[in-house]
Amino acid sequence: MIPCISKGKVMKNILVLLCLVAAMQFSQAHFISGTDLFRMFQSYERVDQNRASASDFNNASQFIGYVQGVYDFIGYTVCLPEGTTSRQIFLTVGNYLKNNPGKWNESGWVAVDWALDSAYHCPGMKKYQ
């Protein structure tokens, strides 16, 4: 051990380093692309159609949670017709991705925003310029 560094400081530095590494791993999990989102949607479709594999349930749950989270954030910018179900929102987003593969390189939240805005645009609201 280096004489000028106490054992407590070494342990503290190791703990800080481990926390930083863990935080970096956790933060990387939140960057979802349109491609990632479309793959999750494919799992959602298989679950919805009762032809899912074991891994599809996890991916479908991530898709549902991601779309719900983005909708909770941007929901005030779209006008859903009364009675719109969560399933309709999920299918709207998934079908938008399916029909617009050029959007897969965008961030997942941007793809969700575009999908919902294209389907449920509020009259008179200028969202994109």
Residue frames as a rotation matrix with the C-alpha (Angstrom) as fourth column:
MET 1
0.581 0.814 0.000 0.00
0.814 -0.581 0.000 0.00
0.000 0.000 -1.000 0.00
ILE 2
-0.109 -0.568 0.816 1.20
0.453 -0.759 -0.468 3.50
0.885 0.319 0.340 -0.74
PRO 3
-0.575 -0.214 -0.789 2.10
0.811 -0.026 -0.584 5.14
0.104 -0.976 0.189 2.59
CYS 4
-0.984 0.135 -0.115 0.39
-0.110 -0.972 -0.207 8.48
-0.139 -0.191 0.972 1.91
ILE 5
-0.330 0.920 -0.212 -3.01
-0.641 -0.053 0.765 6.91
0.693 0.389 0.607 1.08
SER 6
-0.591 0.166 0.790 -5.02
-0.706 0.368 -0.605 5.50
-0.391 -0.915 -0.100 3.93
LYS 7
-0.940 0.263 0.220 -6.94
0.309 0.928 0.209 2.26
-0.149 0.264 -0.953 3.65
GLY 8
-0.123 0.951 -0.283 -10.23
0.501 -0.187 -0.845 4.16
-0.857 -0.246 -0.454 4.11
LYS 9
0.004 0.074 -0.997 -9.50
-0.610 -0.790 -0.061 6.47
-0.792 0.609 0.042 1.17
VAL 10
-0.904 -0.342 -0.257 -8.68
-0.414 0.549 0.726 3.52
-0.108 0.763 -0.638 -1.09
MET 11
-0.681 0.709 0.181 -11.97
0.649 0.700 -0.298 1.83
-0.338 -0.086 -0.937 -0.20
LYS 12
0.104 0.724 -0.682 -13.86
0.154 -0.689 -0.708 5.09
-0.983 -0.031 -0.183 -0.72
ASN 13
-0.325 -0.310 -0.893 -12.22
-0.775 -0.454 0.440 5.60
-0.542 0.835 -0.093 -4.13
ILE 14
-0.999 -0.006 0.040 -13.02
0.014 0.869 0.494 2.04
-0.038 0.495 -0.868 -5.16
LEU 15
-0.335 0.940 -0.061 -16.64
0.684 0.198 -0.702 2.50
-0.647 -0.277 -0.710 -4.08
VAL 16
0.109 0.326 -0.939 -16.91
-0.327 -0.880 -0.344 5.77
-0.939 0.344 0.010 -6.05
LEU 17
-0.695 -0.447 -0.563 -15.39
-0.672 0.127 0.730 4.08
-0.255 0.885 -0.389 -9.11
LEU 18
-0.886 0.412 0.213 -17.83
0.432 0.900 0.054 1.15
-0.170 0.140 -0.976 -8.87
CYS 19
-0.021 0.915 -0.404 -20.76
0.443 -0.353 -0.824 3.56
-0.896 -0.196 -0.398 -8.56
LEU 20
-0.110 -0.088 -0.990 -19.61
-0.663 -0.735 0.138 5.47
-0.740 0.672 0.022 -11.64
VAL 21
-0.945 -0.248 -0.211 -19.26
-0.324 0.639 0.698 2.28
-0.038 0.728 -0.684 -13.67
ALA 22
-0.603 0.790 0.114 -22.70
0.691 0.588 -0.420 1.11
-0.399 -0.174 -0.901 -12.55
ALA 23
0.095 0.637 -0.765 -24.22
0.050 -0.771 -0.635 4.50
-0.994 0.022 -0.105 -13.40
MET 24
-0.492 -0.328 -0.807 -22.67
-0.752 -0.307 0.583 4.42
-0.439 0.893 -0.096 -16.87
GLN 25
-0.986 0.158 0.061 -24.11
0.169 0.895 0.414 0.96
0.011 0.418 -0.908 -17.51
PHE 26
-0.279 0.941 -0.194 -27.54
0.698 0.060 -0.713 2.05
-0.659 -0.334 -0.674 -16.28
SER 27
-0.013 0.281 -0.960 -27.56
-0.311 -0.913 -0.263 5.24
-0.950 0.295 0.099 -18.35
GLN 28
-0.838 -0.334 -0.432 -26.72
-0.504 0.171 0.846 3.33
-0.209 0.927 -0.311 -21.53
ALA 29
-0.760 0.598 0.256 -29.85
0.586 0.800 -0.129 1.25
-0.282 0.052 -0.958 -21.08
HIS 30
0.050 0.846 -0.530 -32.01
0.389 -0.505 -0.770 4.33
-0.920 -0.168 -0.354 -21.61
PHE 31
-0.386 -0.199 -0.901 -30.81
-0.682 -0.596 0.424 5.15
-0.621 0.778 0.095 -25.11
ILE 32
-0.111 0.486 0.867 -33.35
0.426 0.811 -0.401 3.42
-0.898 0.325 -0.297 -27.32
SER 33
-0.880 -0.195 -0.433 -33.28
-0.298 -0.484 0.823 3.91
-0.370 0.853 0.367 -31.08
GLY 34
0.069 0.909 -0.410 -36.16
-0.966 -0.042 -0.255 3.56
-0.250 0.414 0.875 -33.48
THR 35
-0.190 -0.234 -0.954 -34.62
-0.573 0.815 -0.086 0.24
0.797 0.530 -0.289 -34.53
ASP 36
-0.981 -0.178 -0.072 -34.64
-0.035 0.535 -0.844 -0.99
0.189 -0.826 -0.531 -30.92
LEU 37
-0.521 0.850 0.079 -38.20
-0.582 -0.287 -0.761 0.19
-0.624 -0.443 0.644 -30.52
PHE 38
0.108 0.554 -0.826 -39.31
-0.967 0.250 0.041 -1.58
0.229 0.794 0.563 -33.71
ARG 39
-0.574 -0.373 -0.729 -37.74
-0.230 0.928 -0.293 -4.83
0.786 0.000 -0.618 -32.52
MET 40
-0.951 0.287 0.110 -39.62
-0.073 0.139 -0.988 -4.46
-0.299 -0.948 -0.111 -29.23
PHE 41
-0.182 0.928 -0.325 -42.81
-0.889 -0.296 -0.349 -3.82
-0.420 0.226 0.879 -31.21
GLN 42
-0.203 0.064 -0.977 -42.30
-0.679 0.709 0.187 -7.04
0.705 0.702 -0.100 -33.15
SER 43
-0.922 -0.124 -0.366 -42.25
0.175 0.711 -0.681 -8.85
0.345 -0.692 -0.634 -29.81
TYR 44
-0.687 0.726 -0.025 -45.37
-0.412 -0.418 -0.810 -6.95
-0.598 -0.546 0.586 -28.74
GLU 45
-0.093 0.652 -0.752 -47.13
-0.983 0.058 0.172 -8.11
0.156 0.756 0.636 -31.92
ARG 46
-0.495 -0.143 -0.857 -46.21
-0.213 0.976 -0.040 -11.74
0.843 0.162 -0.513 -31.26
VAL 47
-0.971 0.198 -0.136 -47.51
0.179 0.215 -0.960 -11.48
-0.161 -0.956 -0.244 -27.69
ASP 48
-0.472 0.829 -0.300 -50.67
-0.699 -0.560 -0.445 -9.75
-0.536 0.000 0.844 -28.92
GLN 49
0.093 0.465 -0.880 -51.21
-0.924 0.369 0.097 -12.55
0.370 0.804 0.465 -31.46
ASN 50
0.640 0.161 0.751 -50.54
-0.615 0.694 0.375 -15.37
-0.460 -0.702 0.543 -28.94
ARG 51
0.910 -0.410 -0.068 -47.43
0.274 0.716 -0.642 -16.62
0.312 0.566 0.764 -30.76
ALA 52
0.620 -0.652 0.436 -44.73
-0.711 -0.702 -0.040 -15.31
0.332 -0.286 -0.899 -28.43
SER 53
0.136 -0.688 -0.713 -41.48
0.379 0.701 -0.604 -16.87
0.915 -0.188 0.356 -27.33
ALA 54
0.388 -0.010 -0.922 -40.24
0.921 0.033 0.387 -16.49
0.026 -0.999 0.022 -23.76
SER 55
-0.613 -0.721 -0.324 -38.06
0.722 -0.677 0.139 -13.46
-0.320 -0.148 0.936 -24.59
ASP 56
-0.491 0.476 0.730 -40.94
0.480 -0.551 0.683 -11.70
0.727 0.685 0.042 -26.34
PHE 57
0.511 0.755 -0.412 -42.72
0.760 -0.171 0.627 -11.00
0.403 -0.633 -0.661 -23.07
ASN 58
0.055 -0.589 -0.806 -39.82
0.766 -0.493 0.413 -8.97
-0.641 -0.640 0.424 -21.71
ASN 59
-0.865 -0.425 0.266 -39.37
0.486 -0.583 0.651 -7.04
-0.121 0.693 0.711 -24.96
ALA 60
-0.183 0.889 0.419 -43.11
0.595 -0.239 0.767 -6.40
0.782 0.390 -0.485 -25.27
SER 61
0.546 0.338 -0.767 -43.17
0.836 -0.288 0.468 -5.09
-0.062 -0.896 -0.439 -21.69
GLN 62
-0.416 -0.765 -0.492 -40.29
0.624 -0.634 0.457 -2.75
-0.661 -0.117 0.741 -22.50
PHE 63
-0.769 0.201 0.607 -42.16
0.493 -0.418 0.763 -1.51
0.407 0.886 0.223 -25.58
ILE 64
0.289 0.955 -0.065 -45.32
0.727 -0.174 0.664 -0.87
0.623 -0.239 -0.745 -23.58
GLY 65
0.406 -0.185 -0.895 -43.43
0.801 -0.399 0.446 0.93
-0.439 -0.898 -0.014 -20.81
TYR 66
-0.675 -0.736 -0.046 -41.40
0.599 -0.584 0.548 3.01
-0.430 0.343 0.835 -23.23
VAL 67
-0.560 0.538 0.630 -44.39
0.485 -0.403 0.776 4.13
0.671 0.740 -0.035 -25.30
GLN 68
0.510 0.771 -0.382 -46.42
0.760 -0.195 0.621 4.88
0.404 -0.607 -0.685 -22.15
GLY 69
0.070 -0.576 -0.815 -43.54
0.797 -0.459 0.392 6.89
-0.599 -0.677 0.427 -20.72
VAL 70
-0.891 -0.378 0.250 -43.13
0.448 -0.654 0.610 8.97
-0.067 0.655 0.752 -23.86
TYR 71
-0.183 0.904 0.386 -46.89
0.557 -0.228 0.799 9.47
0.810 0.361 -0.462 -24.09
ASP 72
0.477 0.330 -0.814 -47.00
0.877 -0.238 0.418 10.63
-0.056 -0.914 -0.403 -20.47
PHE 73
-0.369 -0.730 -0.575 -44.35
0.612 -0.656 0.441 13.20
-0.700 -0.189 0.689 -21.37
ILE 74
-0.993 -0.097 -0.074 -45.81
0.003 -0.621 0.784 14.42
-0.122 0.778 0.617 -24.69
GLY 75
-0.525 0.840 0.137 -49.49
0.840 0.538 -0.075 13.56
-0.137 0.075 -0.988 -24.21
TYR 76
0.088 0.576 -0.813 -50.57
0.377 -0.774 -0.508 17.17
-0.922 -0.262 -0.285 -23.98
THR 77
-0.500 -0.367 -0.785 -49.33
-0.510 -0.607 0.609 17.73
-0.700 0.705 0.117 -27.56
VAL 78
-0.945 0.255 -0.205 -51.61
-0.035 0.544 0.839 15.13
0.325 0.800 -0.505 -29.19
CYS 79
-0.381 0.896 0.228 -55.39
-0.902 -0.306 -0.306 14.88
-0.204 -0.322 0.925 -29.28
LEU 80
-0.998 0.058 0.019 -56.60
0.060 0.990 0.125 11.33
-0.012 0.126 -0.992 -28.76
PRO 81
-0.301 0.953 -0.024 -60.21
-0.449 -0.120 0.885 10.66
0.841 0.277 0.464 -29.67
GLU 82
-0.092 0.359 0.929 -62.35
-0.985 0.102 -0.137 9.74
-0.144 -0.928 0.344 -26.70
GLY 83
0.794 0.439 0.420 -62.18
-0.456 0.888 -0.067 6.03
-0.402 -0.138 0.905 -26.00
THR 84
0.412 -0.734 -0.540 -58.73
-0.578 0.248 -0.778 5.48
0.705 0.632 -0.322 -27.54
THR 85
0.999 -0.041 0.021 -57.19
0.013 0.690 0.724 2.43
-0.045 -0.723 0.689 -25.87
SER 86
0.298 -0.951 0.083 -53.60
-0.569 -0.107 0.815 1.80
-0.766 -0.290 -0.573 -24.90
ARG 87
0.012 -0.255 0.967 -53.51
0.500 0.839 0.215 -1.04
-0.866 0.481 0.137 -27.43
GLN 88
0.805 0.328 0.495 -54.49
0.590 -0.346 -0.730 1.39
-0.068 0.879 -0.472 -30.20
ILE 89
0.805 -0.578 -0.131 -51.66
-0.551 -0.812 0.195 3.69
-0.219 -0.085 -0.972 -29.17
PHE 90
0.030 -0.829 0.559 -49.15
-0.266 0.532 0.804 0.81
-0.963 -0.173 -0.205 -29.17
LEU 91
0.180 0.105 0.978 -50.31
0.778 0.593 -0.207 -0.35
-0.602 0.798 0.025 -32.60
THR 92
0.987 0.160 0.025 -50.20
0.147 -0.822 -0.551 3.22
-0.068 0.547 -0.834 -33.92
VAL 93
0.461 -0.885 -0.068 -46.57
-0.720 -0.417 0.554 3.57
-0.519 -0.206 -0.829 -32.87
GLY 94
-0.145 -0.538 0.831 -45.59
0.019 0.838 0.546 0.11
-0.989 0.095 -0.111 -34.10
ASN 95
0.449 0.387 0.805 -47.32
0.780 0.268 -0.565 0.47
-0.435 0.882 -0.182 -37.45
TYR 96
0.949 -0.200 -0.242 -45.75
-0.265 -0.924 -0.275 3.89
-0.169 0.325 -0.930 -37.93
LEU 97
0.061 -0.984 0.168 -42.33
-0.657 0.087 0.749 2.33
-0.752 -0.156 -0.641 -37.41
LYS 98
-0.047 -0.018 0.999 -43.21
0.440 0.897 0.037 -0.57
-0.897 0.442 -0.035 -39.70
ASN 99
0.669 0.449 0.592 -44.28
0.718 -0.186 -0.671 1.83
-0.191 0.874 -0.447 -42.46
ASN 100
0.902 -0.377 0.211 -41.42
-0.295 -0.894 -0.338 4.33
0.316 0.242 -0.917 -41.95
PRO 101
0.707 -0.669 -0.230 -38.14
0.706 0.656 0.265 2.40
-0.026 -0.350 0.936 -41.67
GLY 102
0.060 -0.687 0.724 -36.32
0.481 -0.616 -0.624 5.64
0.875 0.386 0.294 -42.49
LYS 103
0.461 0.195 0.866 -37.21
-0.556 -0.697 0.453 6.80
0.692 -0.690 -0.213 -38.95
TRP 104
0.863 -0.087 -0.497 -35.47
0.350 0.812 0.467 3.86
0.363 -0.577 0.732 -37.28
ASN 105
-0.131 -0.991 -0.012 -32.23
0.739 -0.089 -0.668 5.81
0.661 -0.096 0.744 -36.97
GLU 106
-0.036 0.205 0.978 -33.96
-0.392 -0.903 0.175 8.40
0.919 -0.377 0.113 -34.80
SER 107
-0.919 -0.170 0.355 -34.17
-0.383 0.177 -0.906 8.26
0.091 -0.969 -0.228 -31.05
GLY 108
-0.720 0.660 -0.215 -37.02
0.644 0.751 0.150 6.06
0.260 -0.031 -0.965 -29.85
TRP 109
-0.290 0.655 -0.698 -38.85
0.598 -0.445 -0.666 8.91
-0.747 -0.610 -0.263 -28.13
VAL 110
-0.615 0.043 -0.787 -38.73
-0.512 -0.781 0.358 10.99
-0.599 0.623 0.502 -31.31
ALA 111
-0.918 0.275 -0.286 -40.23
-0.077 0.583 0.809 8.09
0.389 0.764 -0.514 -33.28
VAL 112
-0.480 0.777 -0.407 -43.04
0.870 0.363 -0.333 7.73
-0.111 -0.514 -0.851 -30.72
ASP 113
-0.349 0.302 -0.887 -43.67
0.139 -0.919 -0.368 11.47
-0.927 -0.252 0.279 -30.82
TRP 114
-0.785 0.012 -0.619 -43.82
-0.584 -0.347 0.734 11.53
-0.206 0.938 0.279 -34.64
ALA 115
-0.861 0.470 -0.193 -46.07
0.342 0.817 0.464 8.47
0.376 0.334 -0.864 -34.74
LEU 116
-0.304 0.783 -0.542 -48.57
0.868 -0.007 -0.497 9.89
-0.393 -0.621 -0.678 -32.28
ASP 117
-0.398 0.126 -0.909 -48.47
-0.132 -0.988 -0.079 13.36
-0.908 0.089 0.410 -33.80
SER 118
-0.919 0.041 -0.392 -49.09
-0.392 0.012 0.920 11.99
0.042 0.999 0.005 -37.29
ALA 119
-0.661 0.691 -0.294 -52.09
0.552 0.712 0.434 9.96
0.509 0.124 -0.852 -36.09
TYR 120
0.243 0.761 -0.602 -53.51
0.966 -0.133 0.221 12.28
0.088 -0.635 -0.767 -33.43
HIS 121
-0.750 -0.587 0.306 -52.38
0.585 -0.804 -0.109 15.79
0.310 0.097 0.946 -34.37
CYS 122
-0.105 0.682 -0.724 -54.20
0.727 -0.444 -0.524 18.55
-0.678 -0.581 -0.449 -32.52
PRO 123
0.344 0.290 0.893 -55.82
0.866 -0.466 -0.183 21.02
0.364 0.836 -0.411 -34.94
GLY 124
0.869 0.022 0.495 -54.08
-0.012 -0.998 0.066 24.38
0.495 -0.063 -0.866 -34.84
MET 125
0.758 -0.647 0.079 -51.02
-0.103 0.000 0.995 23.14
-0.644 -0.762 -0.067 -32.96
LYS 126
0.729 -0.633 -0.262 -47.74
-0.380 -0.055 -0.923 23.81
0.570 0.772 -0.281 -34.71
LYS 127
0.924 -0.344 0.165 -45.34
0.048 0.534 0.844 21.31
-0.379 -0.772 0.510 -33.29
TYR 128
0.049 -0.930 0.364 -42.54
0.734 0.280 0.619 21.13
-0.678 0.237 0.696 -35.80
GLN 129
0.815 0.186 -0.549 -41.18
-0.152 -0.845 -0.512 23.98
-0.559 0.501 -0.661 -37.82
